[in-house]
Amino acid sequence: MTVSGTVRIGVLGAARIAPQAVIAPARASAEASVVAVAARDAERAAAFAARHGVPKVHASYEDLLADPDITAIYNPLPNGLHAPWTFAALQAGKHVLCEKPFTANASEAEAVAEAAQRSGLVVMEAFHYRYHPVARRMAEIVASGELGELRHVRTSVCFPLPRFSDIRYRYDLAGGAMMDAGCYAAHMARLLGGEPEVVSARAKLRGPQVDRAMTAELRFPEGHTGTVTASMWSSDLLRISARAVGSLGELRVVNPLVPQLWHRITVRTARGRRVERLDRRPSYSYQLDAFCDAVLRGQPTLTPPSDAVATMKVIDAVYLAAGLRPRGLD
C-alpha cells in the first residue's frame, strides 16, 4: 500500500539512535518528516522533542500509533520489543522502519513477515549500511568473479561497551553481542557469501546466557567457509571490517558499517592492488530514501522481512552452536 505526499514518521521511544537514524536525514529530505514521538517517560519524550525539533509528543505508544497524521513508525525500541510493537504498528495501518535486529528470534521474524505480507504495508529492517554504495560495491566485487572462486568470508563488528548496565546486556530484552554487533556481521556474511550453515560457535559471557563476544564458523552450500566475529567487550576492542578471499585475490573493506565517517575498499589480485573510496553521504540518508521509495512508490527494499528472517535464523543457530538459548524463547 503506497501513500501520497510525504512520509510522516512517528518515533517509538526517545532512543539515542533516532536523531542520527531518522531525524537528521528527514531534515534533509523533501519526502519525509518526523512529526511525533512517544516514550514511556513523558518528561523524557518532551525533552527529546524539544531538543530535536519534533513538533508533537504523545503520552503513550498506543496514542502515537492511533495518530491519523502519522503514516509510518520508526521502531528503535529494545530488541525484545521490536516484534510486539511492529505488530501493533501494522494493526494501526502504519508502515514500519524497524531497527535491527528485526526481532528476538527467527520464529518472531517469521510471524512479523507474515503479518507484513497480509497487511500490504512496508516493513523494512534498518540495516542502514546495506543502502550505502560501499555495501553495493562489496557485493559487486565478489559477484564479478574478479576474486575467482570464493574460498572464505570473514566479517567482524567489535566495539567497546563497558557499561554493563546497558540494555544490550539484558537477556530479557533480547540482548547479547551476537544480537547487537553480531547481527551486522551475520548480515554482511550473507551479503558476501550467501546463506550459511553454522558449524560451530564460541561465546565469552558477561552473565548467564548473555554473550559479550561471539565467534562463529560458517559453511556455505557452494563449498566456501566463513567466520563471523562480534564483540561488545573483549580484547578485540574495535574492529569493523569485511574480507572475502578467492582463488584469484581478496577483498578487504574497512568500516563498511558507517562508511560516511571513513572507509577503504582494497582489492588485491595478480594484476596488483587498488584502493576504492566512495560517497561520504550518510548511510542513514540512503536508508531513508529507500524507505520513502517503498512507501510512496512501492519500490522493493534491500532489507525486507524475508531478509530479516534469514539473518535471524543464522543468529539463532549461532546461539545454539555456542550452547546458549536463542533470545526470547523463555
C-alpha positions in Angstrom: 0.0 0.0 0.0 1.5 3.3 -1.1 0.7 6.8 0.2 0.9 10.2 -1.5 2.7 13.3 -0.3 5.4 12.8 2.3 6.2 10.1 4.8 5.2 11.4 8.2 7.1 9.4 10.8 6.4 8.8 14.5 9.2 7.6 16.7 8.5 4.9 19.3 10.8 5.8 22.2 13.3 8.5 22.8 16.2 6.3 21.6 19.7 7.6 21.3 19.9 6.3 17.7 16.8 8.2 16.5 18.4 11.6 15.8 21.1 10.0 13.6 18.9 7.4 12.0 15.8 9.3 11.1 15.6 12.9 12.4 18.7 14.3 10.8 18.1 12.5 7.4 14.4 13.6 7.4 15.5 17.3 7.8 17.5 16.9 4.6 14.7 15.1 2.8 11.8 16.5 0.7 9.8 13.3 1.2 10.0 12.6 4.9 9.4 14.4 8.2 9.5 13.3 11.8 6.2 14.6 13.3 5.8 12.9 16.7 7.5 10.9 19.4 6.3 8.9 22.4 8.2 7.4 25.3 7.3 5.6 28.5 8.7 8.6 30.4 6.6 11.6 29.4 9.2 14.1 30.6 12.0 12.3 28.6 9.8 12.4 25.5 9.1 16.1 25.9 12.8 16.9 26.4 13.7 14.7 23.4 11.1 16.5 21.2 12.3 20.0 22.3 15.9 19.1 21.7 15.4 17.7 18.2 12.5 19.8 17.0 9.8 17.1 16.9 6.5 19.0 16.9 4.3 16.5 18.8 4.6 14.4 21.9 2.2 11.6 22.7 1.6 10.3 26.1 1.9 6.6 25.1 3.0 4.4 22.3 -0.7 3.5 21.8 -1.6 7.2 21.3 1.2 7.6 18.8 0.0 4.6 16.8 -3.5 6.0 16.8 -2.5 9.4 15.4 -4.0 9.7 11.9 -1.4 12.2 10.9 1.3 9.6 11.1 1.9 7.3 8.1 5.0 5.4 9.3 6.6 4.3 12.5 10.3 4.2 13.4 10.8 1.4 15.9 14.2 1.7 17.8 12.9 0.0 21.0 15.0 -2.6 22.8 15.4 -5.8 20.7 12.8 -7.8 22.7 10.1 -5.1 21.9 10.7 -4.9 18.2 8.2 -7.7 17.3 5.2 -6.7 19.5 5.3 -3.0 18.6 5.8 -3.7 14.9 2.7 -5.9 15.1 0.9 -3.1 16.8 2.0 -0.6 14.2 0.8 -2.9 11.4 -2.5 -3.3 13.1 -2.8 0.5 13.2 -2.2 0.7 9.5 1.3 2.2 9.7 4.4 1.4 7.6 7.4 0.4 9.8 11.1 1.0 9.7 12.3 -1.4 12.4 15.8 -1.2 13.9 18.0 -4.3 13.8 17.9 -7.0 14.9 14.4 -7.3 13.5 13.1 -9.5 16.3 14.3 -11.6 19.3 14.5 -14.8 17.2 13.6 -16.4 13.9 10.1 -17.5 14.9 9.2 -14.0 15.7 10.7 -12.7 12.5 8.6 -15.2 10.5 5.4 -14.1 12.3 6.2 -10.4 11.6 6.9 -11.2 8.0 3.6 -13.0 7.6 1.8 -10.1 9.2 3.6 -7.6 6.9 2.6 -9.7 3.8 -1.0 -9.7 4.9 -1.1 -6.0 5.6 0.3 -4.8 2.3 2.3 -2.3 4.3 6.1 -1.6 4.1 8.2 -3.2 6.8 11.9 -2.6 6.4 14.8 -3.6 8.7 17.1 -0.7 9.4 20.4 -2.2 8.2 21.4 1.3 7.1 24.9 0.1 5.8 23.2 -2.0 3.2 21.9 1.1 1.4 25.2 2.8 1.1 27.2 2.4 -2.2 30.0 0.7 -0.2 27.8 -2.3 0.5 26.7 -2.5 -3.1 30.3 -2.3 -4.3 31.4 -5.0 -1.9 28.8 -7.4 -3.3 29.6 -6.4 -6.9 33.3 -7.2 -6.5 32.6 -10.6 -5.1 29.9 -11.4 -7.7 32.0 -10.2 -10.6 34.4 -13.1 -10.5 37.4 -10.8 -10.1 38.4 -12.7 -6.9 38.0 -16.1 -8.6 36.2 -18.9 -6.8 35.2 -17.7 -3.4 37.1 -19.5 -0.6 36.4 -17.7 2.7 34.4 -14.7 4.0 35.3 -13.0 7.3 33.2 -10.3 8.9 33.9 -8.5 12.2 31.9 -6.0 14.2 33.7 -5.3 17.5 33.3 -2.2 19.6 33.7 -1.5 23.4 30.6 -1.2 25.5 31.9 -1.4 29.1 28.7 0.0 30.6 27.3 -3.4 31.7 24.0 -1.9 32.9 23.2 -1.2 29.3 20.0 -2.9 28.0 22.1 -4.6 25.3 23.4 -6.9 28.1 19.9 -7.9 29.2 18.7 -11.4 28.2 15.1 -10.5 28.9 15.3 -7.7 26.3 17.0 -10.0 23.8 20.5 -8.6 24.4 23.9 -10.0 23.7 26.8 -9.3 21.4 25.5 -11.6 18.7 22.2 -9.7 18.6 23.8 -6.3 18.6 27.1 -6.2 16.8 26.7 -9.8 15.5 23.5 -9.1 13.5 25.6 -6.8 11.3 28.4 -9.3 11.0 25.9 -12.1 10.1 24.2 -9.9 7.6 27.4 -8.9 5.9 28.5 -12.6 5.8 25.2 -13.3 4.0 25.7 -10.4 1.6 29.1 -11.6 0.5 28.8 -15.4 0.9 25.2 -16.4 0.6 23.1 -18.4 3.0 25.3 -20.3 5.5 25.2 -23.3 7.9 26.6 -22.6 11.3 29.3 -25.2 12.0 30.5 -24.0 15.5 30.4 -21.0 17.8 32.3 -19.8 20.9 30.9 -17.3 23.3 32.5 -15.1 26.0 29.9 -14.4 28.6 29.0 -11.4 30.6 26.4 -13.2 32.6 24.1 -16.3 32.3 23.1 -16.7 28.6 24.4 -13.2 27.8 27.4 -13.0 25.4 29.8 -10.1 25.4 31.6 -11.6 22.5 30.9 -14.4 19.9 32.9 -16.1 17.1 31.1 -18.4 14.7 32.4 -20.6 11.9 30.2 -21.0 8.8 29.9 -23.2 5.8 28.2 -22.3 2.6 26.5 -24.7 0.1 28.9 -23.8 -2.6 31.8 -25.0 -0.5 33.4 -21.8 0.8 33.6 -21.1 4.5 33.1 -18.1 6.8 33.9 -16.6 10.1 31.8 -14.1 12.0 33.2 -12.2 15.0 31.1 -9.9 17.2 32.0 -8.2 20.4 30.8 -5.6 22.8 33.6 -6.2 25.3 36.7 -8.3 24.6 40.4 -7.9 23.9 39.4 -7.1 20.3 38.2 -3.6 21.3 37.5 -2.1 17.9 37.3 -3.9 14.6 34.7 -3.3 11.9 35.6 -5.0 8.7 34.8 -7.4 5.9 37.1 -9.7 3.9 36.4 -12.1 1.0 39.2 -14.4 -0.1 39.0 -16.1 -3.5 41.2 -18.3 -5.7 42.5 -15.2 -7.6 42.6 -12.5 -5.0 41.0 -10.9 -2.0 38.8 -8.0 -1.0 39.2 -6.1 2.3 36.8 -3.4 3.5 37.4 -1.2 6.5 34.4 0.2 8.2 31.6 -0.9 5.9 29.0 -0.1 8.7 29.4 3.7 8.8 31.4 4.5 5.7 30.4 8.2 5.9 32.9 8.5 8.7 35.8 6.9 6.8 36.2 3.7 4.8 38.5 1.9 2.5 37.9 -0.9 -0.1 41.1 -2.7 -1.1 41.3 -5.4 -3.8 44.4 -7.5 -4.4 44.8 -9.8 -7.4 47.6 -10.8 -9.7 47.1 -7.6 -11.5 48.1 -5.6 -8.4 46.4 -3.7 -5.6 43.8 -1.0 -5.9 42.0 1.1 -3.3 38.5 2.5 -3.8 36.7 5.1 -1.8 33.1 6.0 -2.4 30.5 8.5 -1.4 30.6 10.0 2.1 26.8 10.7 2.2 25.4 9.2 5.4 24.2 5.6 5.1 21.1 6.7 7.1 20.1 9.2 4.4 20.3 6.4 1.8 18.2 4.2 4.0 15.5 6.9 4.5 15.5 7.4 0.7 14.8 3.7 0.2 12.1 3.7 2.8 10.4 6.6 1.2 10.7 5.0 -2.2 9.0 1.9 -0.8 6.2 3.8 1.0 5.5 6.4 -1.7 6.2 4.5 -4.9 6.0 0.8 -4.0 9.7 0.1 -4.7 11.2 -3.0 -3.2 13.7 -2.7 -0.4 17.0 -4.4 0.2 16.1 -5.4 3.7 12.5 -6.7 3.6 11.1 -9.1 6.3 12.2 -12.2 4.3 15.8 -11.0 4.5 15.4 -10.4 8.3 14.1 -14.0 8.7 17.2 -15.3 7.1 19.5 -13.3 9.3 17.6 -14.2 12.5 18.0 -17.9 11.5 21.7 -17.5 11.4 21.7 -15.7 14.8 19.6 -18.4 16.4 21.9 -21.1 15.0 25.0 -19.3 16.4 23.5 -19.2 19.9 22.6 -22.9 19.8 26.0 -23.8 18.5 27.6 -21.9 21.4 25.4 -23.8 23.9 23.2 -20.8 24.6 19.5 -20.2 24.2 18.2 -18.0 21.3 16.7 -14.9 22.7 13.0 -14.6 23.6 12.3 -18.2 24.0 11.7 -18.3 27.8 
